[in-house]
Amino acid sequence: MRLLKHIFSVLSWIVFAVIIAYVLIAAPMVAGYKPVVVLSGSMEPAYHVGSVIYYKSTPFEQIKEGDAITFKAGEDALVTHRVTTKNEISRTFVTKGDANPSEDANPVDAANVIGRASELSIPYAGYFISYGKQLPVIIAMAAVIIISIILDSLYPKKKRETERAEQENEEKQ
């Protein structure tokens, strides 16, 4: 029983470390930044595939050429590319991925821009987030914590110490 308790104790510490990592990745949201996972290499080397980058809502007037912006490209797709041209009259941006040979075919309307990307990126954190959002992983993490709590309540530390002391006394006699 002690071995099982020890295994789940170690596993629960790992789960708590994972939860803390998620909280740290989400922390910039307090300052208005939203995380997004980089899915393609179009912005290499500035933003690597699998990284988490952050964007913040920014008015059209504050975005300038050279800024990386995150915008809607379709229903659910978000794209982060760099502004090469800003058109004040049509309120559009011409964008280009740093690793792409040419500019994007369609200008981005200001209404589709959801924010300016920050310089901060966390390499590989996107893989961590994508994996951790899967239902089986969430269930497994919850199960580890629940089993650990159950084992703690069924076999509390004080009871273990008492049993250990009784065992030692029996061995001495």
PyMOL commands that set and color helices and strands:
alter all, ss='L'
color gray80, all
select helices_A, chain A and resi 2-31+60-62+110-112+125-132+135-154+157-172
alter helices_A, ss='H'
color red, helices_A
select strands_A, chain A and resi 33-37+52-56+68-72+78-87+92-96+108-109+113-122
alter strands_A, ss='S'
color yellow, strands_A
deselect
rebuild
show_as cartoon
